[in-house]
Every structure is written in structure tokens, then in C-alpha cells.
Amino acid sequence: EEGLVGILTDRDLVVRVLAERRDPKAVRVGEAMTPNIVYCFEDDDISRAAQLLADHQIRRLPVLSRERSLVGIVSLGDLAVHDES
């Protein structure tokens, strides 16, 4: 089984907590997080990461080792400054 069970973003907090006028102190992470995680592997190339971000309209992409351990997060901003030349 995968080690990652979800991701919690600022958008999740706005949509699932604040917009529903729920008390942030009473909401558990598991209730507000996005459970279906899109990710890439650390040995994938940059174009794959960029394609996943575009396809899923997300700004952050967890990076996993092949053993499925979290090793980092790539952001849209990281790729914007990446020079492929």
C-alpha cells in the first residue's frame, strides 16, 4: 500500500473548511485533504512533471522515490524557472 494518503492545500482549506463555515480547530486534516494524489517519481524527467501539473490543473506535485517514500515537492514555480537548454 502507498505511504501517502492525501495532500492538504490552501485550496482544500478554503473549499472544504472556510466556504462551509466550519471551525478550522474542529476539522481534522483527513476531512479536508484531497485523497487522490497525483505524483511523479524522482527519476522522471521534468517534462513529465510539467505534463502532470497541466493535465490535473494543480500547482504542487509530490515527488516519490521508487519505494514510494516522499522525497520532495515540485511546484509550478519551480518548473517556470527551469531552463531546459
Order of alpha helices (4+ residues) and beta strands (2+ residues): alpha-alpha-beta-alpha-beta-beta-alpha
